[in-house]
Amino acid sequence: MAGTTLVRTTLTGVRPLGVRGEPLHTTHEQIRGVIRRRLGERHARLLAEPQQDDVGRRIDWYSDLAGSVAPLSSLPEAARAETLSQVSVLIADIAALGAQLQQAPSADARITGRALELACKRPSDDYVFMVGDQPVVVCWGYEPDAAGALLPPPFPAPAPAVAAPPPPPAVAAPLPPTIAPVAAVAPFPWLGWLLASALSVVLALITAHFLRQVVPEQAVVVVTHLPPPPAPPAPPAPLNPLVGLQSDLGAAQAEAEKLRATLASLRDELAAKRAACPPPPKPPEPPPPKPPQVVEKKPDPPPPPPKPPQEPILKLPPKATNDYSFLKGCWRGDSFRYTPRHSPGHHTYCFDEHGNGQLVFVWQNGTTCRAPARARFQGDTLQIADADATCSDGSAWTQDRLLCRPDASGIAQCSGETNLPGPGGRRNPATSFTVRLHRR
């Protein structure tokens, strides 16, 4: 049951609007339910909830909103205009929904649309209330000219009691004057004879009464009969079962109308959702399976030889130092050619913790050249130099000079140069090369 009673109306002498012979206020749950599902809660709460009494002579109009209730006439001019604008917009939306449902293919949907169209008939501005910030219309579903008869007329005020005027003071009536007796003259001459006859009758009755006391009388027996007992009350008339059945039939028919309206609304919603979601296209037929191909199994290739473990590369300290213990051990350089006419070869440097050691250079043909070597920092650059020497095949070895600088990760990037011997014992111009040193 709703919480706030807005107004109480009567049904005497008015003609409510309706469909299929049923007033709109008897199907208010279906009407407001369709509006709530299709338009929202604010549109549904625009129409007040009617509650009819047991005898069907009056209707209480409720609102389930919490807040202060104010008739439209009590609002300021600006608030009144704003409220009427909101009511017009909400009623226009409900009327548009009713027109849309009246174009639906089903008969129940068209009846629902007609009911929404009639519910939009607003009697007048006197039937608009503001409950909080929500406009609410009462007495919807009535003709405007009949809405004025819905409200019960005020009782006339009782007329004020008029004080009775005070009684006039009693005045003593004057005594009549004393009149001297006068001899009466009989107006009727036969009155004397009439009085004498009456006196004779009275004397005869008195004489008969006394004579009855001395004359014996026959005893008279009087039997008093009691009145007969009252007749039993008539049995009550049997109840007419048609009265209750007709009431139940009317309620069932009204409920059926409500359910048909709800069913029509749900069918329209389902049709709209089904149209908005078409079924997915049928998947194409799968191609016929191909016959399996017979593939001769080839022997697995031999696994690749394992890669040699990566030898650590020479890293330089972040700053120049006189501690050369990081060089202690042997370091092998990458294989390279000094010039295209020379065969490839590689360096091997072996140092102690003081940066002193020996260079061994091995050519591809196996010739080995040995020379003393020394490493020293010049600023941030590590300089490694060896000396001239004689190789194992008797050839001359000329000094190599390496300059190693650290990159961003500290790895030594080394470039070198040498003056290879030329014909006649002369030295050729300097030849440059790049090499990295790996710990052995």
C-alpha positions as CSV (number, residue, x, y, z in Angstrom):
1,M,0.0,0.0,0.0
2,A,1.3,3.5,-0.8
3,G,2.3,5.8,1.9
4,T,0.9,9.2,1.3
5,T,-2.8,10.0,0.7
6,L,-3.1,12.9,-1.7
7,V,-6.9,13.3,-2.1
8,R,-10.2,11.4,-1.6
9,T,-12.7,11.5,-4.4
10,T,-16.3,10.2,-4.9
11,L,-17.8,8.3,-7.8
12,T,-21.4,9.7,-7.6
13,G,-22.7,11.1,-10.9
14,V,-19.4,10.8,-12.9
15,R,-18.4,8.7,-15.8
16,P,-14.8,7.4,-15.7
17,L,-13.0,6.5,-18.9
18,G,-12.1,2.9,-19.6
19,V,-11.6,0.1,-22.1
20,R,-13.8,-3.0,-22.6
21,G,-16.3,-1.7,-20.0
22,E,-13.7,-1.5,-17.2
23,P,-12.7,1.9,-15.6
24,L,-9.0,2.7,-16.0
25,H,-8.5,2.9,-12.2
26,T,-9.2,-0.8,-11.9
27,T,-6.3,-1.6,-14.2
28,H,-3.9,0.9,-12.8
29,E,-1.3,-1.7,-11.9
30,Q,-1.0,-2.9,-15.5
31,I,-1.0,0.7,-16.8
32,R,1.7,1.8,-14.5
33,G,3.7,-1.4,-14.9
34,V,3.8,-0.9,-18.7
35,I,4.9,2.7,-18.3
36,R,7.6,1.7,-15.7
37,R,9.1,-0.9,-18.0
38,R,9.0,1.1,-21.2
39,L,9.6,4.7,-19.9
40,G,11.0,4.5,-16.4
41,E,10.1,5.1,-12.8
42,R,9.5,8.9,-13.0
43,H,6.9,8.4,-15.7
44,A,5.1,5.7,-13.7
45,R,5.0,7.8,-10.6
46,L,3.3,10.6,-12.4
47,L,0.0,8.7,-12.1
48,A,-1.2,8.5,-8.5
49,E,-2.2,5.0,-7.2
50,P,-6.1,4.7,-6.8
51,Q,-7.5,2.6,-4.0
52,Q,-11.3,2.0,-4.1
53,D,-13.3,1.4,-0.9
54,D,-15.4,-1.7,-0.3
55,V,-18.7,-0.3,-1.5
56,G,-17.3,1.4,-4.6
57,R,-18.4,5.0,-3.8
58,R,-15.1,6.7,-3.3
59,I,-11.4,6.4,-4.2
60,D,-8.3,7.4,-2.2
61,W,-5.4,8.5,-4.4
62,Y,-1.9,7.6,-3.0
63,S,1.7,8.2,-3.8
64,D,4.5,5.9,-2.6
65,L,7.1,8.8,-2.5
66,A,8.5,10.3,0.6
67,G,8.5,14.0,1.0
68,S,6.3,17.0,1.6
69,V,3.0,17.2,-0.4
70,A,2.1,20.6,-2.0
71,P,-0.9,21.3,-4.3
72,L,0.0,23.1,-7.5
73,S,-2.0,26.2,-6.5
74,S,0.2,26.6,-3.4
75,L,3.5,26.8,-5.4
76,P,5.1,30.1,-6.5
77,E,4.5,31.2,-10.0
78,A,8.0,30.1,-11.3
79,A,7.7,26.7,-9.6
80,R,4.2,26.2,-10.9
81,A,5.3,26.8,-14.5
82,E,8.2,24.4,-14.1
83,T,5.9,21.7,-12.6
84,L,3.4,22.1,-15.5
85,S,6.2,21.8,-18.0
86,Q,7.4,18.6,-16.4
87,V,3.9,17.2,-16.4
88,S,3.4,18.1,-20.1
89,V,6.7,16.3,-21.1
90,L,5.9,13.2,-19.1
91,I,2.3,13.0,-20.4
92,A,3.6,13.5,-24.0
93,D,5.9,10.5,-23.6
94,I,3.1,8.3,-22.3
95,A,0.8,9.4,-25.1
96,A,3.5,8.6,-27.7
97,L,4.0,5.1,-26.2
98,G,0.2,4.6,-26.3
99,A,0.1,5.6,-30.0
100,Q,2.9,3.2,-30.7
101,L,1.2,0.3,-29.0
102,Q,-2.1,1.1,-30.9
103,Q,-0.2,0.4,-34.1
104,A,0.9,-3.1,-32.9
105,P,-0.5,-6.2,-34.7
106,S,-1.9,-7.9,-31.5
107,A,-5.3,-6.9,-30.2
108,D,-4.1,-6.9,-26.5
109,A,-1.3,-4.4,-27.4
110,R,-3.8,-2.1,-29.1
111,I,-6.1,-2.2,-26.0
112,T,-3.1,-1.3,-23.8
113,G,-2.2,1.6,-26.1
114,R,-5.8,2.8,-25.9
115,A,-5.7,2.6,-22.1
116,L,-2.5,4.7,-22.1
117,E,-4.1,7.3,-24.4
118,L,-7.1,7.7,-22.0
119,A,-4.8,7.8,-18.9
120,C,-3.2,10.9,-20.4
121,K,-6.4,12.9,-20.0
122,R,-5.7,15.3,-17.2
123,P,-8.8,17.0,-15.7
124,S,-7.2,20.3,-14.8
125,D,-4.3,21.9,-12.9
126,D,-6.2,21.6,-9.6
127,Y,-5.4,17.8,-9.7
128,V,-1.6,18.2,-9.9
129,F,0.5,17.8,-6.7
130,M,4.2,18.0,-6.0
131,V,5.5,15.2,-3.7
132,G,9.1,16.1,-3.0
133,D,10.5,16.8,-6.5
134,Q,8.1,14.5,-8.3
135,P,4.9,15.8,-10.0
136,V,1.9,13.6,-9.4
137,V,-1.5,13.7,-11.2
138,V,-4.7,12.4,-9.4
139,C,-8.1,11.7,-10.9
140,W,-6.5,10.6,-14.2
141,G,-8.7,8.7,-16.6
142,Y,-11.8,11.0,-16.2
143,E,-13.3,13.5,-18.5
144,P,-12.3,17.1,-17.7
145,D,-16.0,18.2,-17.3
146,A,-16.7,15.3,-14.9
147,A,-13.6,15.7,-12.7
148,G,-15.2,18.6,-10.8
149,A,-17.9,16.3,-9.4
150,L,-15.3,13.9,-8.0
151,L,-14.3,15.9,-5.0
152,P,-17.0,15.8,-2.2
153,P,-18.6,19.2,-1.6
154,P,-17.8,20.9,1.6
155,F,-20.4,20.7,4.3
156,P,-22.2,24.0,5.0
157,A,-21.3,25.6,8.2
158,P,-24.2,25.5,10.8
159,A,-26.1,28.7,11.3
160,P,-25.1,30.5,14.5
161,A,-27.7,30.1,17.3
162,V,-29.8,33.1,17.8
163,A,-30.6,33.9,21.4
164,A,-34.3,33.8,22.2
165,P,-35.5,37.2,23.4
166,P,-36.2,37.4,27.1
167,P,-39.8,36.9,28.1
168,P,-41.7,40.1,28.8
169,P,-42.2,40.9,32.5
170,A,-45.4,39.5,34.0
171,V,-48.0,42.2,34.4
172,A,-50.8,41.6,36.9
173,A,-54.1,41.5,35.1
174,P,-56.7,44.0,36.4
175,L,-59.6,42.6,38.3
176,P,-62.9,42.7,36.6
177,P,-65.2,45.3,38.0
178,T,-67.9,44.1,40.4
179,I,-71.3,43.8,38.6
180,A,-74.5,43.8,40.5
181,P,-76.7,40.7,40.1
182,V,-79.4,40.9,37.6
183,A,-82.4,38.6,37.2
184,A,-81.6,36.0,34.4
185,V,-84.0,35.6,31.6
186,A,-84.1,32.0,30.2
187,P,-83.1,32.1,26.6
188,F,-84.7,28.6,25.8
189,P,-88.2,27.9,27.3
190,W,-87.9,24.1,26.8
191,L,-84.7,23.7,28.8
192,G,-86.7,23.1,32.0
193,W,-88.5,20.1,30.6
194,L,-85.2,18.6,29.4
195,L,-83.7,18.9,32.9
196,A,-86.7,17.2,34.5
197,S,-86.5,14.2,32.1
198,A,-82.8,13.7,32.9
199,L,-83.5,13.8,36.6
200,S,-86.2,11.1,36.2
201,V,-83.8,8.7,34.3
202,V,-81.1,9.1,37.1
203,L,-83.7,8.3,39.8
204,A,-84.7,5.1,37.9
205,L,-81.1,3.9,37.6
206,I,-80.5,4.4,41.3
207,T,-83.6,2.4,42.2
208,A,-82.7,-0.5,39.9
209,H,-79.2,-0.7,41.5
210,F,-80.6,-1.1,45.0
211,L,-83.2,-3.7,43.8
212,R,-80.4,-5.9,42.4
213,Q,-79.0,-6.4,45.8
214,V,-82.1,-8.2,47.1
215,V,-83.0,-10.2,44.0
216,P,-81.0,-13.5,43.6
217,E,-78.8,-13.8,40.5
218,Q,-77.6,-16.9,38.6
219,A,-73.9,-17.6,39.0
220,V,-72.0,-16.8,35.9
221,V,-68.7,-18.7,35.2
222,V,-66.3,-16.9,33.0
223,V,-63.5,-19.1,31.4
224,T,-60.5,-17.2,30.3
225,H,-58.6,-18.8,27.4
226,L,-54.8,-18.2,27.1
227,P,-53.7,-16.8,23.8
228,P,-52.2,-19.4,21.4
229,P,-48.4,-19.5,21.4
230,P,-46.8,-17.4,18.7
231,A,-46.0,-19.0,15.4
232,P,-42.3,-20.0,14.9
233,P,-40.3,-17.5,12.9
234,A,-40.1,-18.1,9.3
235,P,-36.9,-19.7,8.1
236,P,-34.4,-17.3,6.6
237,A,-34.5,-17.1,2.8
238,P,-31.8,-19.3,1.2
239,L,-28.7,-17.3,0.1
240,N,-28.6,-16.7,-3.6
241,P,-25.3,-18.3,-4.8
242,L,-25.4,-16.2,-7.9
243,V,-24.5,-13.0,-6.0
244,G,-21.1,-14.3,-4.9
245,L,-20.5,-16.0,-8.2
246,Q,-21.2,-12.9,-10.1
247,S,-18.8,-10.9,-7.9
248,D,-16.1,-13.6,-8.3
249,L,-16.7,-13.7,-12.1
250,G,-16.3,-9.9,-12.3
251,A,-13.1,-10.0,-10.4
252,A,-11.8,-12.8,-12.5
253,Q,-12.7,-11.0,-15.7
254,A,-10.9,-7.8,-14.5
255,E,-7.8,-9.9,-13.6
256,A,-7.9,-11.5,-17.0
257,E,-8.0,-8.1,-18.7
258,K,-4.9,-7.0,-16.6
259,L,-3.0,-10.2,-17.5
260,R,-3.9,-9.8,-21.2
261,A,-2.5,-6.2,-21.2
262,T,0.7,-7.4,-19.4
263,L,1.1,-10.3,-21.9
264,A,0.7,-8.0,-24.9
265,S,3.4,-5.6,-23.5
266,L,5.7,-8.5,-22.9
267,R,5.2,-9.9,-26.4
268,D,6.0,-6.5,-27.9
269,E,9.1,-6.2,-25.9
270,L,10.2,-9.7,-26.9
271,A,9.5,-9.0,-30.6
272,A,11.6,-5.8,-30.4
273,K,14.5,-7.5,-28.7
274,R,14.3,-10.4,-31.2
275,A,14.4,-7.9,-34.1
276,A,17.4,-6.2,-32.6
277,C,19.3,-9.5,-32.3
278,P,19.1,-11.4,-35.6
279,P,20.3,-15.1,-35.5
280,P,23.8,-15.7,-36.7
281,P,24.3,-16.8,-40.3
282,K,24.4,-20.5,-41.0
283,P,28.0,-21.7,-41.0
284,P,29.3,-22.9,-44.4
285,E,29.4,-26.6,-45.2
286,P,32.8,-28.1,-44.3
287,P,34.8,-29.3,-47.3
288,P,35.0,-33.0,-47.8
289,P,37.9,-34.6,-46.0
290,K,41.0,-35.2,-48.0
291,P,42.5,-38.6,-48.2
292,P,45.4,-38.9,-45.9
293,Q,48.8,-38.5,-47.5
294,V,51.4,-41.2,-47.1
295,V,54.6,-39.6,-46.1
296,E,57.8,-41.7,-45.8
297,K,59.5,-41.1,-42.5
298,K,62.9,-39.8,-43.0
299,P,65.6,-40.5,-40.4
300,D,66.1,-37.7,-37.9
301,P,69.1,-35.5,-38.7
302,P,71.9,-35.8,-36.2
303,P,71.8,-33.2,-33.5
304,P,74.1,-30.2,-34.0
305,P,77.3,-30.3,-32.1
306,P,77.1,-28.5,-28.8
307,K,78.3,-24.9,-28.9
308,P,81.4,-24.3,-27.0
309,P,80.8,-22.4,-23.8
310,Q,81.1,-18.7,-24.2
311,E,84.3,-17.6,-22.6
312,P,84.1,-14.5,-20.5
313,I,85.2,-11.3,-22.2
314,L,87.7,-8.9,-20.6
315,K,86.1,-6.2,-18.5
316,L,87.9,-3.1,-17.4
317,P,87.4,-1.4,-14.0
318,P,85.3,1.7,-14.0
319,K,88.3,3.9,-13.2
320,A,92.0,3.6,-14.0
321,T,93.9,1.8,-11.3
322,N,97.4,0.5,-10.4
323,D,95.9,-2.8,-9.4
324,Y,96.2,-5.2,-12.4
325,S,95.0,-8.3,-10.7
326,F,91.9,-8.3,-13.0
327,L,94.4,-9.2,-15.8
328,K,95.9,-12.1,-14.0
329,G,95.6,-15.2,-16.2
330,C,95.6,-15.8,-20.0
331,W,93.4,-14.0,-22.5
332,R,92.9,-15.2,-26.1
333,G,92.1,-12.8,-28.9
334,D,89.8,-13.2,-31.9
335,S,91.3,-14.8,-35.1
336,F,92.0,-12.2,-37.8
337,R,94.3,-11.3,-40.7
338,Y,96.8,-8.4,-40.6
339,T,96.5,-8.0,-44.4
340,P,94.9,-10.1,-47.2
341,R,98.3,-11.6,-48.1
342,H,98.8,-12.9,-44.5
343,S,97.3,-16.1,-43.2
344,P,95.0,-15.7,-40.1
345,G,96.2,-16.0,-36.6
346,H,95.3,-15.1,-33.0
347,H,96.9,-13.5,-29.9
348,T,97.2,-15.0,-26.4
349,Y,98.3,-12.7,-23.6
350,C,99.2,-14.1,-20.2
351,F,99.7,-11.6,-17.3
352,D,100.6,-11.7,-13.6
353,E,98.9,-9.5,-10.9
354,H,101.3,-6.6,-11.8
355,G,100.3,-6.4,-15.5
356,N,103.6,-8.1,-16.8
357,G,103.5,-11.1,-19.0
358,Q,104.0,-12.7,-22.4
359,L,102.4,-12.6,-25.9
360,V,102.1,-15.8,-27.9
361,F,100.8,-15.3,-31.5
362,V,100.0,-18.5,-33.4
363,W,99.6,-18.4,-37.2
364,Q,97.3,-20.8,-39.1
365,N,100.3,-22.8,-40.4
366,G,101.4,-23.4,-36.8
367,T,104.2,-20.9,-36.7
368,T,104.5,-19.4,-33.1
369,C,105.8,-16.0,-32.2
370,R,106.7,-15.2,-28.5
371,A,107.5,-11.8,-27.1
372,P,107.4,-10.1,-23.6
373,A,104.2,-8.0,-23.0
374,R,103.2,-5.3,-20.5
375,A,99.8,-3.6,-19.7
376,R,99.5,-0.1,-18.2
377,F,96.7,2.5,-17.8
378,Q,97.1,5.8,-19.6
379,G,94.2,7.8,-18.3
380,D,91.1,5.6,-18.9
381,T,92.8,3.6,-21.7
382,L,94.6,0.3,-21.0
383,Q,97.7,0.1,-23.3
384,I,99.1,-3.4,-24.0
385,A,102.4,-3.5,-25.8
386,D,104.8,-6.4,-26.6
387,A,108.3,-6.3,-28.2
388,D,110.1,-7.4,-31.5
389,A,111.0,-11.0,-31.5
390,T,111.9,-14.0,-33.8
391,C,109.3,-16.6,-34.6
392,S,109.7,-20.4,-34.6
393,D,110.3,-20.5,-38.3
394,G,113.0,-17.8,-38.2
395,S,110.7,-15.0,-39.4
396,A,110.7,-11.6,-37.7
397,W,107.9,-10.5,-35.4
398,T,107.2,-6.8,-35.0
399,Q,105.7,-5.2,-32.0
400,D,101.8,-5.0,-31.6
401,R,100.2,-2.1,-29.7
402,L,96.7,-2.6,-28.2
403,L,94.5,0.3,-26.9
404,C,91.5,-1.0,-24.8
405,R,88.6,1.2,-23.7
406,P,85.5,0.2,-21.7
407,D,82.0,0.4,-23.3
408,A,78.8,1.2,-21.4
409,S,78.8,-2.3,-19.8
410,G,82.5,-2.2,-19.0
411,I,83.6,-4.7,-21.8
412,A,87.0,-3.9,-23.2
413,Q,86.9,-2.8,-26.9
414,C,90.5,-3.2,-28.2
415,S,92.0,-1.8,-31.4
416,G,95.6,-2.3,-32.3
417,E,98.3,-1.5,-34.9
418,T,101.6,-2.9,-36.0
419,N,104.3,-2.3,-38.6
420,L,104.8,-5.5,-40.5
421,P,108.3,-6.2,-42.0
422,G,108.6,-5.6,-45.7
423,P,111.1,-6.7,-48.3
424,G,114.7,-5.8,-47.6
425,G,114.1,-5.7,-43.8
426,R,112.1,-2.4,-44.1
427,R,108.9,-2.0,-42.2
428,N,105.6,-1.3,-43.9
429,P,103.3,1.5,-42.8
430,A,101.2,0.8,-39.7
431,T,98.3,-1.7,-40.1
432,S,95.3,-1.4,-37.8
433,F,93.1,-4.2,-36.5
434,T,90.3,-4.8,-33.9
435,V,90.3,-7.6,-31.4
436,R,88.4,-8.8,-28.3
437,L,90.1,-10.7,-25.5
438,H,88.5,-13.8,-23.9
439,R,89.6,-15.5,-20.7
440,R,91.0,-19.0,-21.3
